[in-house]
Amino acid sequence: MSLRKKEFLLPQTLALAFLFLAATLSGLWAKPLPEGSLTGYVYQNDGTTPAQGAVVVLKNMSSGATHRSEPASALGFFKLESLERGLYMFGAVTEQGEFNGRDIIGIEGDTAARLSIALEVQAETQAKTRDPKTPPAIRGEKFVGRVTNFDESKMEAEIFVEQGEMLLGDSVHLFGDKERGSETDFYQEVRKILQNGVEIDKAVAGQYYVLLLENPALELDWLYVKEKAGLGVIFLTPCGIANILAATTTIVYTYIKEPPETSVYRHR
C-alpha cells in the first residue's frame, strides 16, 4: 500500500474509532430517568368505607399517558408503579361510574407517594324530600356557598363561602331554589373577587366576599364551582368527584387569568 494511501486511511480510521468509543461510552453512562410510584386507599363518600374494586386512573398532563391501578383490595388499597416524574390528573372508576379528581398531583422520580381519596356521587336533580335549607347536589359540581346580598346597580353579589374554595378563573354555577320563587340558573367565569374592597385571587370557606356577576341573582341563591379553571378532566361524563382526604405528594391546581399566570397551593 502506498504511503499516500496510508496517510489517507489513518485519519478516517481514527475518526471511526472515536465515534465508536463515544457511542459505547454514552450507552454506558446513559441512565434511565427515575420513576415514582403512588399507593393509597380509596373510600366511599363517608371517607371510611373501602371502595373495593375501584380502579384509580392517572393521566400525565405532559405526555397524555394514562395509568390504571389494579382493582382496589377489600381494604380499598391501590398501587400504581413506573410513573414518570410530572403532573397528573386523577380519577377513579367503580361499578357506580366514573369520578374525576378536582386537583392535580405531582409525582417525583424515585419516590413513593401516598394518596387517599373519597368518591362523592353527585345527583343530577334535586331530591323532592330535600331539606329546603340544604343545597341540591348537582352532578359534576361542588357546592361552595350562598348569595347573601345582591346589588343590581353594580351587578355585585355578596357571597358567603360555606365549604371548599373558589379561584379567579373558575367556572361557577348560580342556582336558585324554584320553591322559593327564584329563577336564577346560569354559569359564568369568575372574573373578579373582592374582600374589603381589595381584589383577591382566592375565596376560602368561612368568609364573605363580593363577586361580580353577569346576570342578576337573589339572596339565598346557591353557588357551585363547576370545574377548576385551566384543568382538563379524565372522564367527560362523571357521576361524581374524587376528593382528596390525605396525601404525601405535592397537590396543585392552576388557574388562568389575563395575562396568564399560574398559582400553586399545597393542601395541608
C-alpha positions in Angstrom: 0.0 0.0 0.0 1.4 3.4 -0.9 2.4 5.9 1.7 -0.2 8.4 0.4 -3.0 5.8 0.8 -1.9 5.0 4.3 -1.9 8.7 5.2 -5.5 9.0 3.8 -6.8 6.0 5.8 -5.3 6.8 9.1 -7.4 9.9 9.9 -10.6 8.1 8.6 -9.9 5.1 10.9 -9.2 7.3 13.9 -12.4 9.2 13.3 -14.5 6.0 13.1 -12.8 4.6 16.3 -13.6 7.9 18.1 -17.3 7.7 17.1 -17.5 4.1 18.2 -15.9 4.9 21.5 -18.2 7.8 22.1 -21.3 5.7 21.3 -20.1 3.0 23.6 -19.4 5.4 26.5 -22.7 7.2 26.0 -24.5 3.9 26.3 -22.6 3.1 29.5 -23.2 6.5 31.0 -26.9 6.9 30.0 -29.2 6.2 32.9 -33.0 5.8 32.7 -34.9 8.6 34.3 -36.0 7.6 37.8 -39.7 6.6 38.1 -42.1 7.1 41.0 -45.0 5.2 42.4 -48.3 6.0 44.1 -50.0 4.0 46.7 -53.0 4.7 48.9 -56.6 4.0 49.7 -59.9 4.8 48.0 -63.1 5.1 50.1 -66.8 5.7 49.6 -68.1 9.2 50.3 -68.1 8.7 54.1 -64.3 8.5 54.0 -64.2 5.3 56.0 -65.9 2.5 53.9 -63.4 1.0 51.4 -64.3 1.2 47.8 -63.4 -2.3 47.0 -62.8 -2.9 43.2 -62.3 0.8 42.4 -59.7 1.4 39.7 -57.6 4.6 40.2 -56.6 6.3 37.0 -53.8 8.8 36.4 -53.2 10.9 33.3 -49.8 12.6 32.7 -50.5 16.2 31.7 -47.4 16.4 29.6 -47.4 13.1 27.7 -51.0 12.2 27.9 -50.1 8.7 29.1 -52.7 7.0 31.2 -52.0 4.6 34.1 -54.6 2.4 35.7 -54.3 0.5 39.0 -55.5 -3.0 39.7 -58.9 -3.1 41.4 -58.6 -1.9 45.0 -58.5 -4.5 47.7 -61.1 -5.2 50.3 -59.4 -2.5 52.4 -59.5 -0.1 49.4 -55.8 -0.3 48.8 -54.4 0.5 45.4 -50.9 0.9 43.8 -49.5 2.4 40.7 -45.9 2.0 39.7 -43.5 3.1 36.9 -44.8 6.7 36.9 -42.7 9.3 35.1 -41.9 12.4 37.1 -44.5 15.1 36.4 -48.0 16.4 37.0 -51.0 14.1 36.8 -54.8 14.4 36.7 -56.5 11.6 38.6 -59.8 9.9 38.8 -61.4 6.5 39.6 -63.8 4.0 38.1 -66.3 1.9 40.0 -69.5 0.0 39.3 -71.3 3.2 40.1 -69.5 5.1 37.3 -66.5 7.4 36.8 -65.2 10.0 39.2 -62.9 13.0 38.3 -60.5 14.4 40.8 -60.5 18.2 41.3 -56.8 18.6 41.8 -53.5 17.8 40.1 -50.9 15.7 41.9 -47.2 15.8 41.4 -45.1 12.6 41.2 -41.4 12.8 41.9 -38.9 10.4 40.3 -37.6 7.6 42.6 -40.2 8.5 45.2 -43.1 6.6 46.7 -46.1 8.9 47.1 -49.3 8.2 49.0 -52.8 9.4 48.4 -56.2 8.7 50.0 -59.4 9.7 48.2 -63.2 9.5 48.9 -65.6 9.1 46.0 -68.6 11.5 46.2 -71.6 10.7 44.0 -73.3 13.7 42.6 -77.0 13.6 41.9 -78.4 15.0 38.6 -81.5 16.5 40.1 -82.8 17.9 43.3 -84.4 15.3 45.5 -88.1 16.0 46.3 -87.5 15.2 50.0 -84.6 17.6 50.3 -84.5 20.0 53.3 -85.2 23.5 51.8 -82.1 24.8 53.6 -79.9 22.1 52.1 -78.4 22.9 48.6 -79.2 20.3 45.9 -76.5 18.0 44.7 -75.6 18.6 41.0 -73.5 16.2 39.1 -70.0 17.4 38.3 -70.4 20.5 40.5 -69.4 21.3 44.1 -71.5 23.5 46.4 -69.3 26.3 47.9 -71.7 29.0 49.3 -74.7 31.2 49.0 -75.6 34.7 47.9 -76.3 36.9 51.0 -77.0 40.1 49.1 -77.2 41.4 45.6 -76.6 45.0 44.3 -78.2 45.2 40.9 -76.8 48.6 40.2 -73.3 47.3 40.4 -74.1 43.7 39.5 -72.2 42.6 42.6 -73.2 39.7 44.8 -72.1 39.3 48.4 -71.5 35.7 49.0 -70.6 33.6 52.0 -68.3 30.6 51.2 -69.5 27.7 53.4 -67.1 25.0 52.2 -64.2 24.4 49.8 -62.8 27.3 47.8 -63.2 29.4 44.7 -60.5 30.8 42.4 -60.3 33.6 40.0 -61.0 32.0 36.6 -63.2 29.2 38.0 -66.4 28.3 36.2 -69.3 28.8 38.6 -73.0 28.0 38.6 -75.5 30.3 40.3 -78.7 28.3 41.0 -81.9 29.4 42.8 -84.5 27.4 44.7 -87.6 27.4 42.5 -89.7 26.5 45.5 -88.8 30.0 46.9 -89.6 31.6 43.6 -86.0 32.1 42.3 -85.4 31.6 38.6 -81.6 32.0 38.9 -79.8 29.4 36.8 -76.7 30.5 34.9 -73.0 29.8 34.5 -70.1 32.2 34.3 -66.4 32.6 34.8 -65.2 34.2 38.0 -63.6 37.5 36.8 -63.4 39.5 40.0 -63.4 38.6 43.7 -63.4 41.4 46.3 -62.8 41.3 50.0 -63.0 44.5 52.0 -62.7 46.4 48.7 -59.5 44.6 47.6 -59.2 42.3 44.6 -58.0 38.9 45.5 -57.4 35.6 43.7 -58.9 33.1 46.1 -62.0 32.7 48.3 -62.0 30.2 51.1 -64.6 28.8 53.5 -65.9 30.8 56.4 -65.6 34.3 54.9 -67.6 36.8 53.0 -66.7 38.1 49.5 -68.1 40.2 46.7 -68.4 38.5 43.3 -69.1 40.4 40.0 -72.0 38.7 38.3 -73.1 38.7 34.6 -76.7 38.1 35.5 -79.0 39.1 38.4 -79.2 36.8 41.4 -81.4 36.7 44.6 -80.5 36.4 48.2 -80.0 32.7 49.3 -79.2 31.5 45.7 -76.7 28.7 45.8 -73.1 29.0 44.4 -71.4 26.0 42.9 -67.9 25.5 41.4 -68.4 23.7 38.1 -64.7 23.0 37.2 -61.3 24.2 38.1 -60.0 26.7 35.5 -57.1 25.6 33.5 -57.7 21.9 34.3 -58.7 19.2 32.0 -60.7 16.1 33.1 -60.1 12.4 32.5 -63.8 11.5 32.2 -66.3 13.5 30.2 -69.5 12.2 31.9 -68.5 11.5 35.5 -71.0 10.5 38.1 -69.1 12.2 40.9 -65.9 13.7 42.3 -62.8 12.0 43.8 -62.0 14.2 46.8 -58.5 14.0 48.4 -58.5 13.0 52.1 -54.8 12.9 52.7 -51.6 12.9 50.7 -47.8 12.9 51.0 -47.4 14.1 47.4 -47.5 17.6 46.1 -51.0 18.7 45.2 -51.5 21.7 43.0 -54.1 23.3 40.8 -53.7 26.0 38.2 -55.9 28.8 37.0 -55.8 31.2 34.1 -56.3 34.9 34.1 -55.2 37.9 31.9 -52.3 37.8 31.4 -52.0 34.1 32.0 -50.5 33.3 35.4 -50.1 30.2 37.4 -50.8 29.8 41.1 -49.8 26.8 43.2 -51.3 25.9 46.5 -50.4 22.9 48.7 -53.2 21.1 50.6 -52.4 20.7 54.3 
